Amino acid sequence: MFNPQYKITNKIVSLLTAITEAKAVIERAKLLPKHELRLRRQALIRMTHSSTAIEGNMLNTRQVEALLADKKIDAPARDIFEVKNYLNALKYIQQVVGKKQVIDEKTILTIHKLVTADTLPKEQSGFYRKSAVYVVKRRSGFPDEVVYTGPLAEKVPGLMEDLIEWIGESGERDIHPIIVAGIVHQELAAIHPFSDGNGRTVRALATFILYDRGYDFRKLFALEDYYNKDRAKYYEAINIGKTYEERKTDFTPWLQYFVEGFKQEIDSVKEKILSLSLKKIDAKIQSRIYLDKDQMQILEFLDQVGKITVQDVVDILHCPKRTAQFHLQKLKKLGTIKLIGKGPSSAYVLA
């Protein structure tokens, strides 16, 4: 049974309190739909760029943005696959969270399969490793150095089962979502359950947990940016020792690093929100301009796929057809979307 050892220090309490206060500010702020969509898109780009860059991907943010818009770029095929894969994994996470599905083994394996599509053999993508795994530090002019050895392959399924069980129990025990995400991040990295793509899967899963437990901050944050700004510090913080069996079992130092980084990112989000939000505005104008969570979800889906139908909205929001039509009509009146086609082939696109 996985039973992580850690202490909620005064520093961690202070950081979590500050994050909670910032969360309230971010959730209350009124943003024009076009501003919120832009910030969400920027967060998606930053998350993808930073998480893949940590693993050596050479694409820059403009190239990642182009791939998000389905544009062609001149770059190595593997780099392109890695970026597209991470974008697909993040989209999958949003879909699963929207359906309120529990985090289970299938979910984690699906994330890994999406992250490693076309970069790993099919028998390894979405499956636990069957052999030993090592984290190697490459040194120019010197032999490679093995800095970490994962647990034996035959132990991986059991270790993952224990971790997944703890994730479920952590919700029942009201463990803070940020603490849960941090612990899962380090423990999954330590198990190293896959032959490749562990880091990207770990970071995507941590985001999944935060989204799933109500700490999505309107999907405007990119914690991966914090890791990528100082990779050496990230690797030093997440390091648990030479082998899984001899690992450091106290999660406290890592959690302090993880929570501190989260606060820095959320403070940045809050500053952006406050600079764009309009606090003093007539209530009648607010009701016409600002959208509720469901309407923002419609726009986010539309921004990703290009067009949407009434039935798509019914499926996304799990709502009656009449409610779906109401949301679409409001967005249409605001000039945010427009109708194309007629009859059964009609759909809506961004105006």
PyMOL commands that set and color helices and strands:
alter all, ss='L'
color gray80, all
select helices_A, chain A and resi 10-28+33-54+61-68+77-98+105-115+153-172+177-191+198-212+217-219+224-229+231-238+252-276+283-289+293-305+310-317+321-333+343-345
alter helices_A, ss='H'
color red, helices_A
select strands_A, chain A and resi 134-137+145-149+337-340+347-350
alter strands_A, ss='S'
color yellow, strands_A
deselect
rebuild
show_as cartoon
